[in-house]
Amino acid sequence: MMQLHQKLTDIQHQLRLGLMSDVIQRQWQTVLEKYTRFCSTYWKNKLRQRAKKKFLKEGDENHAYSHAVIKQKRSQNFIHKVVDINSFIRDS
């Protein structure tokens, strides 16, 4: 991550100096996309870990809480109906 951040900083510095070539702009765009993707993935994983810790802690302390979370997850994942290629609806 630090390498991407450093590259991004270097390219932004070149752009501030007025070096506006197409190559530098493409490099900036590529590095910015990689950096944004990395940060997004990093924070998603970090939040998932926190959520798992909270679930394990509160789930152990509160049995009803853990069952409510599991019940909600099952209802979200439940497939209520399927439409086939002939537009026939199949309820479950």
Stockholm file with secondary structure:
# STOCKHOLM 1.0

chainA/1-92         MMQLHQKLTDIQHQLRLGLMSDVIQRQWQTVLEKYTRFCSTYWKNKLRQRAKKKFLKEGDENHAYSHAVIKQKRSQNFIHKVVDINSFIRDS
#=GR chainA/1-92 SS CHHHHHHHHHHHHHHHTTCCCHHHHHHHHHHHHHHHHHHHHHHHHHHHHHHHHHHHHHHHHCHHHHHHHHHHHHHHHCCCEEECTTCCEEEC
#=GC SS_cons        CHHHHHHHHHHHHHHHTTCCCHHHHHHHHHHHHHHHHHHHHHHHHHHHHHHHHHHHHHHHHCHHHHHHHHHHHHHHHCCCEEECTTCCEEEC
//
